[in-house]
Amino acid sequence: MRTMHHWVLLITLCLTSGAYSHADDYVVEKDIMVPMRDGIRLATDVYRPAQDGKPVDEALPVILSRLPYNKNGQVTAAKYFAANGYVFVAQDTRGRYKSEGVWHMLSDDGPDGVDCAAWIGKQPWSNGKIGMIGTSYYGGTQHSMALAGAPELTTVIPVDAMSNMGRQSLRNAGAFELRFWNWIFLNAGRGSRASHDPGTVEVLKEMADQRFAYLENFPTRRGQTPLRLAPEYEDWLLTAMESGPDDEFWSAVNIVEDPEKYKDIPVYLVSGWYDSWGGNNTANFMALSKTIKGPVFMIMGPWIHGQQAAYAHGDVTFGKEAAIADQWAWRKEWYDRWLKGIDNSVGKSGLFKTPVRIFVMGTGDGTKDEKGRLKHGGYWRSENDWPLARTEYTDFYLQPDGNLSTAKSEEEKAVTQFQFDPKNPVPTIGGNISSGNDILLQGARNQKGGPHVWNFKAPIPISARNDVLVFQSEPLEEDLEVTGEIEVKLFASSSAVDTDFTAKLIDVYPSSTDWPAGFDLNIGDGIVRGRFRESLKKEVLMNPGETYEFTIRLYPTSNVFKKGHRIRVDISSSNYPRFDVNPNTGEPLNRHRRTEVATQTIFHDASHPSRIILPVIPTTPAK
């Protein structure tokens, strides 16, 4: 029990040092400097349940958040969990905000997480059980700690979490996702070591404000921009943009290749069909569910990054049922089961009825809502596996006349050519985006330009561009559900020694009263860089004019293409600024000085069956 002397000391600390503050139901101790194994200290806040302003004298399970975005932003979550019988610990990761050391992208978060967990386990307010919480980067710190095998780690809920960075979502089939260029330009002056100097902050803010100008002067080069004032950020970014192979540089959170390293604990993987990490979320489920006992659960909604409480984004609404309104209660349910041993809904009902919970998009009526958004709709469904066991993988072939059909072309030789000019790339209009912050549009969008698209302001459909090849089906005679992983097998050649090929899957709405021109809804997209056509592990330049088979992995989805709609596939060579633009010169990545216009040849004949492989679900069980 606490002595009177202890409470006098606590009150004295509150009044003199500012280390403690309290409300009726929690007490927080701020900025505890927790030492790591190398002596670097990380700033840590501890929120404890309280009664009458005094911390509960009981060893409790802990919810841990390790993040680079300022631990002070965790107050809402901390108060909720402290009020529900948990200690909440928030920690600035190495080199960020009040923590000491030098920031590195996730590579320190395994050992730092282990040391943090060991410290927590020794505290009198901890019962030795830790559950982690967090989205995006600090979803990645959860994976890091699980891969490092922290003994105290009991469960994780990684939401839209960073992982497998050399595979997809950061370095994507050899191309670089420029949202992370954007992230570095914005965060080099926020919470970094460089941000401690007011003069440097001003320079870095000016740099961040001029991102469009820097985009127009690619590639970003070492030492030639104000980014040099934040050297660890410049070094990571330029090394990342120069490192194409999925090698040691990208190994910090590689779950797909190292699932056996993941601690055998209950894991709840959360992401969305329009999230930047959606493809890696399903990949992680497939890898972990076969490797650890877990249990491993997964939910995929129609969401963009970090927006599980929302039901609309971009130009589209999916209906209010698409949202998980209370963002803390569902997490608490999971933690209560695994940290407190409470027999609840986990494995029985709701979000946790079965290992897989998916939102099947596309069953709305297609009219406009009160805000002018397409009512694409959808519904929730519980599944036992991913991919679904009843999937029928169906080839839809790119036909010479621009059709998309399940019938294979019988022509002996059929090609379509276009020119790809790196100085005039195809603009990004929505998709699997995070850290877009002004330069990128997120989510579900009508594939049409306008003033909202900074690099495609004319109000014309993207299909009108000469460098976009459109292949679309006849209007469907019945609804067709596509749920699962999607690939395009593309036979192509180029006049360049290196180039990119892109693919986009689109749900084409017919003309209607609300949408006289129809609505071209992006469902998923992907890319492949020519020099990585054989393997993500090594670069092999192309022979100009030689025909190769390219595999383009799109992001996973679940969508009903309704009767009367068309299934469309767009083929091109750029999607900017979602991906960096290939200069077509074959120079080392991000070190080119020239660009070349490439002539691209797409084959779609009997010997070169270019196609998209759709995971068709033949029957839909009751909701």
C-alpha positions as CSV (number, residue, x, y, z in Angstrom):
1,M,0.0,0.0,0.0
2,R,1.0,3.6,-0.6
3,T,2.1,5.5,2.6
4,M,1.1,9.0,3.6
5,H,4.7,10.0,2.9
6,H,4.4,8.7,-0.7
7,W,1.3,10.9,-1.4
8,V,2.9,13.9,0.2
9,L,5.9,13.3,-2.1
10,L,3.6,12.9,-5.1
11,I,1.8,16.1,-4.4
12,T,5.1,17.9,-3.9
13,L,6.3,16.6,-7.3
14,C,3.1,17.9,-8.9
15,L,3.6,21.3,-7.5
16,T,7.3,21.7,-8.0
17,S,8.5,19.7,-11.0
18,G,5.5,19.6,-13.3
19,A,6.2,15.9,-13.8
20,Y,2.7,14.8,-12.7
21,S,-0.7,16.0,-13.5
22,H,-4.0,14.3,-12.6
23,A,-7.8,14.3,-13.1
24,D,-10.4,12.3,-11.2
25,D,-9.8,9.1,-13.1
26,Y,-6.2,9.2,-14.2
27,V,-2.7,10.4,-13.2
28,V,0.0,11.0,-15.8
29,E,3.8,11.2,-15.3
30,K,5.3,13.1,-18.2
31,D,8.7,12.9,-19.9
32,I,10.3,10.0,-18.1
33,M,13.6,9.4,-19.8
34,V,13.8,5.7,-20.3
35,P,17.4,4.4,-21.1
36,M,18.0,2.0,-24.0
37,R,20.8,-0.5,-24.1
38,D,23.2,2.0,-25.7
39,G,22.5,4.7,-23.2
40,I,20.1,6.8,-25.4
41,R,17.1,7.9,-23.4
42,L,13.6,7.9,-24.9
43,A,10.9,10.3,-23.6
44,T,7.9,8.4,-22.1
45,D,4.6,9.4,-20.6
46,V,2.7,7.0,-18.2
47,Y,-1.0,7.3,-17.7
48,R,-2.4,5.4,-14.7
49,P,-6.0,4.8,-13.6
50,A,-6.8,6.8,-10.5
51,Q,-9.4,7.3,-7.8
52,D,-9.8,10.7,-6.3
53,G,-6.7,11.9,-8.1
54,K,-4.5,9.1,-6.7
55,P,-3.1,6.3,-8.9
56,V,-4.7,2.9,-8.3
57,D,-2.3,0.7,-6.3
58,E,-2.6,-2.3,-8.5
59,A,-0.4,-4.0,-11.2
60,L,-2.3,-3.7,-14.4
61,P,-1.9,-4.6,-18.1
62,V,-0.3,-1.9,-20.3
63,I,-1.3,-0.4,-23.6
64,L,1.9,0.9,-25.4
65,S,2.1,3.4,-28.2
66,R,5.6,4.0,-29.7
67,L,5.4,6.8,-32.3
68,P,7.4,9.4,-34.2
69,Y,4.5,12.0,-34.2
70,N,4.7,13.4,-30.6
71,K,3.5,11.4,-27.7
72,N,1.5,14.4,-26.5
73,G,-1.1,13.5,-29.2
74,Q,-2.0,10.3,-27.4
75,V,-3.9,11.9,-24.6
76,T,-7.4,10.9,-25.8
77,A,-6.5,7.2,-26.2
78,A,-4.6,7.3,-22.9
79,K,-7.5,8.7,-20.9
80,Y,-9.9,6.2,-22.4
81,F,-7.8,3.2,-21.6
82,A,-6.8,4.5,-18.1
83,A,-10.5,4.9,-17.4
84,N,-11.0,1.3,-18.4
85,G,-8.4,-0.3,-16.2
86,Y,-5.2,-0.1,-18.2
87,V,-2.0,1.7,-17.8
88,F,-1.2,3.6,-21.0
89,V,2.4,4.3,-22.0
90,A,3.3,6.7,-24.9
91,Q,6.9,7.0,-26.1
92,D,8.6,9.2,-28.6
93,T,10.7,7.0,-30.8
94,R,14.4,7.5,-31.1
95,G,15.4,10.9,-32.4
96,R,11.9,12.3,-32.5
97,Y,10.5,15.1,-30.4
98,K,11.7,14.8,-26.8
99,S,13.7,11.5,-27.3
100,E,17.4,11.5,-27.6
101,G,19.4,9.8,-30.4
102,V,19.3,9.8,-34.2
103,W,16.1,8.9,-36.1
104,H,16.3,5.9,-38.5
105,M,13.3,4.5,-40.4
106,L,12.0,1.7,-38.1
107,S,15.4,-0.1,-37.9
108,D,15.9,0.9,-34.2
109,D,12.4,0.1,-33.2
110,G,12.9,-3.7,-32.6
111,P,15.7,-3.3,-30.0
112,D,14.3,-0.1,-28.6
113,G,10.9,-1.8,-28.3
114,V,12.4,-4.7,-26.4
115,D,14.2,-2.4,-24.0
116,C,11.0,-0.3,-23.5
117,A,9.0,-3.4,-22.8
118,A,11.6,-4.7,-20.3
119,W,11.4,-1.3,-18.5
120,I,7.6,-1.5,-18.3
121,G,7.8,-5.1,-17.0
122,K,9.8,-4.0,-14.0
123,Q,7.5,-1.2,-12.9
124,P,5.2,-1.8,-9.9
125,W,2.2,-0.6,-11.9
126,S,2.7,-3.2,-14.6
127,N,1.5,-6.9,-14.5
128,G,4.0,-7.7,-17.2
129,K,1.5,-7.9,-20.1
130,I,1.7,-5.4,-22.9
131,G,-0.7,-4.8,-25.8
132,M,0.4,-2.3,-28.5
133,I,-1.7,0.3,-30.3
134,G,-1.1,2.5,-33.3
135,T,-1.6,3.3,-37.0
136,S,0.8,3.6,-39.9
137,Y,4.4,4.3,-38.7
138,Y,3.4,3.3,-35.1
139,G,1.7,0.2,-36.5
140,G,5.1,-0.6,-37.9
141,T,6.7,-0.2,-34.4
142,Q,4.3,-2.9,-33.3
143,H,5.4,-5.3,-36.0
144,S,9.0,-4.4,-35.1
145,M,8.6,-5.3,-31.5
146,A,6.8,-8.6,-32.4
147,L,9.6,-9.5,-34.8
148,A,12.1,-8.7,-32.1
149,G,10.2,-11.1,-29.7
150,A,9.8,-8.8,-26.7
151,P,8.9,-11.2,-23.8
152,E,6.3,-8.9,-22.3
153,L,4.5,-8.3,-25.6
154,T,1.1,-10.1,-25.4
155,T,-0.9,-8.8,-28.3
156,V,-0.9,-6.2,-31.1
157,I,-3.4,-4.4,-33.3
158,P,-1.3,-2.9,-36.2
159,V,-3.6,-0.6,-38.2
160,D,-2.6,0.4,-41.7
161,A,0.9,-0.6,-40.6
162,M,4.2,-0.2,-42.3
163,S,5.8,-3.5,-43.3
164,N,7.6,-5.3,-46.2
165,M,8.8,-1.9,-47.4
166,G,10.8,-3.2,-50.4
167,R,7.8,-5.3,-51.7
168,Q,4.9,-2.8,-52.0
169,S,3.7,0.4,-50.4
170,L,7.0,2.2,-50.3
171,R,9.4,0.6,-52.9
172,N,6.7,-0.9,-55.1
173,A,7.9,-3.5,-57.6
174,G,10.9,-1.3,-58.1
175,A,9.1,2.0,-58.3
176,F,9.3,4.5,-55.4
177,E,6.0,5.7,-53.8
178,L,6.5,9.5,-53.7
179,R,4.3,9.9,-50.7
180,F,7.4,9.0,-48.6
181,W,9.3,11.7,-50.4
182,N,6.5,14.0,-49.2
183,W,6.7,12.5,-45.7
184,I,10.4,13.3,-45.4
185,F,10.0,16.8,-46.8
186,L,7.3,17.5,-44.2
187,N,8.8,15.7,-41.1
188,A,12.4,16.7,-41.5
189,G,11.5,20.0,-39.8
190,R,8.9,18.6,-37.4
191,G,10.1,16.9,-34.2
192,S,13.5,16.2,-35.6
193,R,16.9,17.1,-34.1
194,A,17.1,19.8,-36.8
195,S,13.8,21.3,-35.5
196,H,15.6,22.3,-32.2
197,D,17.2,25.2,-34.1
198,P,14.7,28.0,-34.9
199,G,16.7,29.2,-38.0
200,T,16.9,25.7,-39.4
201,V,13.2,25.1,-38.8
202,E,12.4,28.2,-40.9
203,V,14.5,27.0,-43.8
204,L,13.0,23.5,-43.6
205,K,9.5,24.9,-43.5
206,E,10.2,27.0,-46.6
207,M,11.4,23.8,-48.3
208,A,8.3,21.9,-47.3
209,D,6.1,24.8,-48.5
210,Q,7.8,24.6,-51.9
211,R,7.3,20.9,-52.5
212,F,5.6,21.4,-55.9
213,A,8.7,23.3,-57.1
214,Y,10.9,20.5,-55.9
215,L,8.8,17.9,-57.6
216,E,9.3,19.8,-60.9
217,N,13.1,19.5,-60.4
218,F,13.5,15.8,-59.8
219,P,15.5,14.0,-58.8
220,T,16.3,15.3,-55.4
221,R,20.1,15.1,-55.0
222,R,22.3,14.8,-51.9
223,G,23.5,18.1,-50.5
224,Q,21.7,20.2,-53.1
225,T,18.6,21.1,-51.1
226,P,17.9,22.4,-47.6
227,L,17.2,18.8,-46.6
228,R,20.9,18.6,-46.0
229,L,20.2,20.4,-42.7
230,A,18.4,17.3,-41.5
231,P,21.1,14.8,-42.5
232,E,19.5,11.6,-41.2
233,Y,16.3,12.4,-43.2
234,E,18.2,13.3,-46.3
235,D,20.3,10.1,-46.0
236,W,17.3,7.9,-45.6
237,L,15.3,9.4,-48.4
238,L,18.1,9.4,-51.0
239,T,19.3,5.9,-50.0
240,A,15.6,4.7,-50.3
241,M,15.2,6.3,-53.7
242,E,18.5,4.9,-54.9
243,S,17.8,1.4,-53.4
244,G,15.6,-0.5,-55.8
245,P,16.2,-4.2,-54.9
246,D,14.3,-5.7,-51.9
247,D,17.5,-6.2,-49.9
248,E,19.0,-5.5,-46.5
249,F,18.1,-1.8,-46.6
250,W,14.4,-2.7,-46.6
251,S,14.6,-5.5,-44.1
252,A,13.6,-3.7,-40.9
253,V,9.9,-5.0,-40.9
254,N,9.9,-7.8,-43.5
255,I,7.1,-10.1,-42.3
256,V,6.5,-11.8,-45.6
257,E,10.0,-13.2,-45.8
258,D,10.5,-13.7,-42.0
259,P,7.1,-14.7,-40.6
260,E,8.8,-17.3,-38.3
261,K,10.5,-14.5,-36.5
262,Y,7.1,-13.0,-35.5
263,K,6.2,-13.7,-31.8
264,D,3.4,-16.2,-31.5
265,I,0.8,-13.9,-30.0
266,P,-2.8,-12.8,-30.9
267,V,-2.6,-10.4,-33.9
268,Y,-5.4,-8.3,-35.2
269,L,-4.5,-6.8,-38.7
270,V,-6.5,-3.8,-39.8
271,S,-6.5,-2.0,-43.1
272,G,-8.6,-0.8,-46.0
273,W,-9.2,-1.4,-49.7
274,Y,-7.9,2.2,-50.4
275,D,-5.1,2.3,-47.9
276,S,-1.5,2.6,-48.8
277,W,-0.6,-0.6,-46.8
278,G,-3.7,-2.6,-47.7
279,G,-1.7,-5.0,-49.9
280,N,0.8,-5.7,-47.2
281,N,-1.9,-6.2,-44.7
282,T,-3.4,-9.1,-46.6
283,A,0.1,-10.4,-47.4
284,N,0.9,-10.4,-43.6
285,F,-2.3,-12.2,-42.8
286,M,-1.4,-14.9,-45.4
287,A,2.1,-15.2,-44.0
288,L,1.3,-15.1,-40.3
289,S,-1.8,-17.3,-40.3
290,K,0.2,-20.1,-41.8
291,T,3.2,-19.6,-39.4
292,I,1.9,-18.7,-35.9
293,K,-1.0,-20.0,-33.8
294,G,-1.9,-16.4,-32.9
295,P,-4.8,-16.4,-33.4
296,V,-4.4,-14.0,-36.4
297,F,-7.5,-12.0,-37.3
298,M,-7.9,-9.4,-40.2
299,I,-10.4,-6.8,-41.1
300,M,-10.5,-4.9,-44.4
301,G,-12.9,-2.0,-44.9
302,P,-13.5,0.5,-47.7
303,W,-11.3,2.9,-45.9
304,I,-8.4,5.3,-46.7
305,H,-5.5,5.6,-44.3
306,G,-6.4,5.7,-40.7
307,Q,-10.1,6.4,-41.4
308,Q,-11.9,3.4,-39.9
309,A,-14.4,5.7,-38.3
310,A,-15.4,7.2,-41.7
311,Y,-17.7,5.8,-44.4
312,A,-16.9,8.2,-47.3
313,H,-13.8,9.5,-49.0
314,G,-12.9,11.1,-52.3
315,D,-16.0,11.2,-54.5
316,V,-17.7,8.2,-53.0
317,T,-19.8,7.1,-50.0
318,F,-20.1,3.5,-48.9
319,G,-22.9,4.0,-46.4
320,K,-22.8,4.6,-42.7
321,E,-22.6,0.9,-41.9
322,A,-19.0,1.0,-43.4
323,A,-17.7,3.0,-40.4
324,I,-16.6,1.6,-37.1
325,A,-17.9,4.5,-35.1
326,D,-16.3,4.0,-31.7
327,Q,-12.6,3.7,-32.4
328,W,-11.7,2.7,-28.8
329,A,-14.4,0.2,-27.9
330,W,-13.5,-2.4,-30.5
331,R,-9.8,-2.2,-29.5
332,K,-10.7,-2.5,-25.9
333,E,-12.7,-5.7,-26.7
334,W,-9.6,-7.3,-28.2
335,Y,-7.4,-6.2,-25.3
336,D,-9.9,-7.3,-22.7
337,R,-9.8,-10.8,-24.2
338,W,-6.0,-11.2,-24.4
339,L,-4.7,-8.9,-21.6
340,K,-7.4,-9.5,-19.0
341,G,-8.7,-13.0,-20.0
342,I,-12.3,-11.7,-20.3
343,D,-14.6,-14.1,-22.3
344,N,-16.2,-11.7,-24.7
345,S,-17.1,-11.4,-28.4
346,V,-13.7,-12.3,-29.8
347,G,-14.1,-15.4,-31.9
348,K,-17.9,-15.3,-31.5
349,S,-19.6,-12.3,-33.0
350,G,-19.3,-8.8,-34.7
351,L,-15.9,-7.7,-35.8
352,F,-14.4,-10.8,-34.3
353,K,-16.8,-13.6,-35.4
354,T,-14.4,-15.2,-37.8
355,P,-10.7,-14.7,-38.6
356,V,-11.5,-12.5,-41.6
357,R,-14.0,-9.6,-41.8
358,I,-14.4,-7.8,-45.2
359,F,-16.5,-5.0,-46.6
360,V,-17.8,-6.0,-50.0
361,M,-18.1,-2.7,-51.9
362,G,-20.4,-1.9,-54.8
363,T,-24.0,-2.8,-53.9
364,G,-25.3,0.7,-53.6
365,D,-27.8,2.3,-56.0
366,G,-25.2,4.5,-57.8
367,T,-27.1,7.8,-57.2
368,K,-25.7,11.0,-55.7
369,D,-26.0,11.7,-51.9
370,E,-26.7,15.1,-50.4
371,K,-23.0,16.0,-50.8
372,G,-22.8,15.0,-54.5
373,R,-20.9,11.7,-53.8
374,L,-21.5,8.5,-55.6
375,K,-23.5,6.0,-53.5
376,H,-21.3,2.9,-54.2
377,G,-22.4,1.2,-51.0
378,G,-21.6,-2.3,-49.8
379,Y,-21.9,-4.6,-46.8
380,W,-19.9,-6.4,-44.2
381,R,-19.2,-10.2,-44.4
382,S,-17.4,-12.7,-42.2
383,E,-15.0,-15.1,-43.8
384,N,-12.8,-17.9,-42.5
385,D,-9.8,-17.4,-44.9
386,W,-8.0,-15.2,-47.3
387,P,-7.9,-15.6,-50.2
388,L,-11.4,-17.0,-50.1
389,A,-11.4,-20.8,-50.6
390,R,-14.3,-20.6,-53.1
391,T,-12.4,-18.1,-55.4
392,E,-12.5,-18.8,-59.1
393,Y,-9.5,-17.1,-60.7
394,T,-10.7,-15.9,-64.1
395,D,-8.7,-14.5,-66.9
396,F,-10.0,-11.4,-68.7
397,Y,-7.9,-10.9,-71.8
398,L,-6.9,-7.5,-73.3
399,Q,-8.3,-7.7,-76.8
400,P,-6.9,-6.0,-79.9
401,D,-10.0,-3.9,-80.4
402,G,-9.9,-2.5,-76.8
403,N,-12.4,-5.1,-75.5
404,L,-11.9,-7.0,-72.2
405,S,-13.1,-10.5,-72.5
406,T,-12.8,-14.0,-71.0
407,A,-12.2,-15.3,-74.5
408,K,-8.6,-15.6,-75.5
409,S,-7.6,-13.7,-78.7
410,E,-7.1,-16.0,-81.7
411,E,-5.1,-13.5,-83.7
412,E,-1.6,-14.5,-84.6
413,K,-0.1,-11.1,-84.1
414,A,-1.8,-8.1,-82.5
415,V,-0.2,-5.1,-80.8
416,T,-1.1,-1.7,-79.6
417,Q,1.6,1.0,-79.2
418,F,1.8,4.3,-77.4
419,Q,4.5,6.8,-76.5
420,F,5.5,7.4,-72.9
421,D,7.0,10.9,-72.3
422,P,8.4,11.2,-68.7
423,K,7.9,14.9,-68.9
424,N,4.1,14.4,-69.3
425,P,3.2,11.6,-66.9
426,V,-0.3,10.2,-66.4
427,P,-1.7,12.0,-63.3
428,T,-2.7,10.3,-60.1
429,I,-6.4,10.6,-59.4
430,G,-7.1,8.8,-56.1
431,G,-5.9,5.4,-55.0
432,N,-4.0,3.7,-52.1
433,I,-2.5,6.9,-50.7
434,S,-1.2,8.1,-47.4
435,S,1.0,11.1,-46.5
436,G,-0.5,12.7,-49.7
437,N,-0.7,16.2,-48.0
438,D,-1.5,18.4,-51.0
439,I,0.5,16.5,-53.7
440,L,-1.8,13.4,-53.9
441,L,-5.5,12.7,-53.9
442,Q,-6.7,9.8,-51.8
443,G,-9.2,7.1,-52.2
444,A,-12.2,6.5,-54.5
445,R,-12.3,9.0,-57.3
446,N,-14.0,9.6,-60.7
447,Q,-11.1,9.2,-63.1
448,K,-11.6,12.7,-64.5
449,G,-9.4,15.8,-64.3
450,G,-10.4,19.2,-63.0
451,P,-9.2,22.0,-60.7
452,H,-8.8,19.5,-57.9
453,V,-6.1,17.6,-59.7
454,W,-3.0,19.9,-59.7
455,N,-1.3,18.2,-62.7
456,F,-4.5,17.5,-64.8
457,K,-6.8,20.6,-64.5
458,A,-8.8,20.1,-67.7
459,P,-12.2,18.5,-66.9
460,I,-11.6,15.6,-69.2
461,P,-11.5,11.8,-68.5
462,I,-8.1,10.3,-68.0
463,S,-9.1,7.8,-70.7
464,A,-8.9,10.6,-73.3
465,R,-5.1,10.6,-73.0
466,N,-3.1,9.0,-75.8
467,D,-0.8,7.3,-73.4
468,V,-3.6,5.4,-71.6
469,L,-4.7,2.2,-73.2
470,V,-8.3,1.3,-72.3
471,F,-9.6,-2.2,-72.3
472,Q,-13.2,-2.7,-71.1
473,S,-15.8,-5.4,-71.1
474,E,-19.3,-5.3,-72.5
475,P,-22.0,-4.3,-70.0
476,L,-22.3,-7.1,-67.5
477,E,-25.3,-9.3,-67.8
478,E,-25.3,-10.0,-64.1
479,D,-23.5,-8.9,-60.9
480,L,-19.9,-10.1,-60.6
481,E,-18.1,-10.1,-57.3
482,V,-14.3,-9.7,-57.3
483,T,-12.7,-10.3,-54.0
484,G,-9.0,-11.1,-53.4
485,E,-5.6,-10.6,-54.8
486,I,-5.3,-9.2,-58.3
487,E,-2.5,-9.5,-60.9
488,V,-2.1,-8.3,-64.5
489,K,0.1,-10.5,-66.8
490,L,1.3,-8.1,-69.5
491,F,3.3,-9.0,-72.6
492,A,5.1,-5.9,-73.7
493,S,8.3,-4.4,-75.2
494,S,9.8,-1.0,-75.1
495,S,12.3,1.1,-77.1
496,A,13.9,1.8,-73.7
497,V,16.4,-0.2,-71.7
498,D,14.3,0.5,-68.6
499,T,10.7,1.7,-68.3
500,D,7.5,1.2,-66.2
501,F,4.2,-0.4,-66.9
502,T,1.1,0.5,-64.9
503,A,-2.4,-1.1,-64.6
504,K,-5.6,0.2,-63.0
505,L,-8.8,-1.6,-62.5
506,I,-12.0,0.5,-62.9
507,D,-15.7,0.0,-62.2
508,V,-17.4,1.8,-65.1
509,Y,-20.9,3.1,-64.2
510,P,-23.2,3.6,-67.1
511,S,-24.9,6.9,-67.9
512,S,-27.7,7.8,-65.5
513,T,-29.8,10.8,-64.4
514,D,-27.3,11.7,-61.6
515,W,-24.3,10.8,-63.7
516,P,-25.0,11.6,-67.4
517,A,-21.4,10.9,-68.4
518,G,-21.2,7.8,-66.2
519,F,-18.7,7.4,-63.4
520,D,-15.2,5.8,-63.7
521,L,-14.4,4.5,-60.3
522,N,-10.9,3.4,-59.5
523,I,-10.8,0.0,-57.7
524,G,-7.1,-0.7,-57.5
525,D,-3.8,-0.1,-59.3
526,G,-0.2,-1.3,-59.6
527,I,3.1,-0.8,-61.3
528,V,6.3,-2.7,-62.3
529,R,9.7,-1.2,-63.1
530,G,11.2,-3.0,-66.1
531,R,14.6,-3.6,-64.6
532,F,12.8,-5.6,-61.8
533,R,10.6,-7.7,-64.1
534,E,12.5,-10.9,-63.2
535,S,12.9,-10.4,-59.5
536,L,12.6,-7.8,-56.8
537,K,16.0,-8.8,-55.6
538,K,18.1,-7.7,-58.6
539,E,18.2,-5.2,-61.5
540,V,18.4,-6.5,-65.1
541,L,18.0,-3.9,-67.8
542,M,15.9,-4.7,-70.9
543,N,16.9,-5.2,-74.5
544,P,15.0,-2.6,-76.5
545,G,12.4,-4.2,-78.7
546,E,12.5,-7.6,-76.9
547,T,9.2,-8.9,-75.7
548,Y,8.9,-9.7,-71.9
549,E,6.1,-10.9,-69.7
550,F,5.6,-8.4,-66.8
551,T,3.6,-9.1,-63.6
552,I,1.8,-6.1,-62.2
553,R,0.4,-6.7,-58.7
554,L,-2.6,-4.5,-58.0
555,Y,-3.8,-3.9,-54.4
556,P,-6.4,-6.4,-53.1
557,T,-10.1,-5.5,-53.2
558,S,-13.6,-6.7,-52.7
559,N,-16.1,-5.2,-55.1
560,V,-19.3,-6.1,-56.9
561,F,-19.3,-5.0,-60.5
562,K,-23.1,-4.6,-60.9
563,K,-25.2,-5.6,-63.9
564,G,-24.9,-3.1,-66.6
565,H,-21.5,-1.9,-65.4
566,R,-18.3,-2.5,-67.4
567,I,-15.0,-3.9,-66.0
568,R,-12.1,-1.7,-67.3
569,V,-8.4,-2.1,-67.2
570,D,-6.1,0.9,-68.0
571,I,-2.6,0.2,-69.2
572,S,0.1,2.9,-69.2
573,S,3.6,3.7,-68.0
574,S,3.1,6.3,-65.3
575,N,0.9,7.2,-62.4
576,Y,2.3,10.4,-61.0
577,P,3.0,11.5,-58.3
578,R,1.8,8.2,-56.8
579,F,5.0,6.7,-58.2
580,D,8.3,8.3,-59.3
581,V,8.5,8.7,-63.0
582,N,10.9,6.4,-64.9
583,P,13.2,8.5,-67.1
584,N,13.5,5.6,-69.6
585,T,17.3,6.0,-69.7
586,G,18.5,3.1,-67.6
587,E,20.7,5.3,-65.4
588,P,21.1,4.5,-61.7
589,L,17.9,5.0,-59.8
590,N,17.3,8.7,-58.7
591,R,20.6,9.7,-60.3
592,H,19.5,10.4,-63.9
593,R,20.2,13.6,-65.7
594,R,18.2,12.8,-68.9
595,T,14.8,11.6,-70.0
596,E,13.8,9.8,-73.2
597,V,10.4,9.3,-74.8
598,A,9.8,5.5,-75.0
599,T,7.7,3.7,-77.6
600,Q,5.7,1.0,-75.7
601,T,4.3,-2.0,-77.4
602,I,1.5,-4.1,-75.8
603,F,0.9,-7.6,-77.2
604,H,-2.5,-9.2,-77.0
605,D,-2.6,-12.2,-79.4
606,A,-2.8,-16.0,-79.0
607,S,0.9,-16.3,-78.3
608,H,1.0,-13.3,-75.9
609,P,-2.2,-13.4,-73.8
610,S,-2.0,-10.2,-71.9
611,R,-4.7,-10.4,-69.2
612,I,-6.0,-9.4,-65.8
613,I,-6.6,-12.3,-63.4
614,L,-9.7,-11.5,-61.3
615,P,-10.6,-13.5,-58.2
616,V,-14.3,-14.0,-58.9
617,I,-16.5,-15.2,-56.1
618,P,-19.2,-17.4,-57.8
619,T,-21.8,-17.2,-55.0
620,T,-22.3,-14.9,-52.1
621,P,-23.4,-16.3,-48.8
622,A,-26.1,-14.6,-46.7
623,K,-24.9,-11.5,-44.8
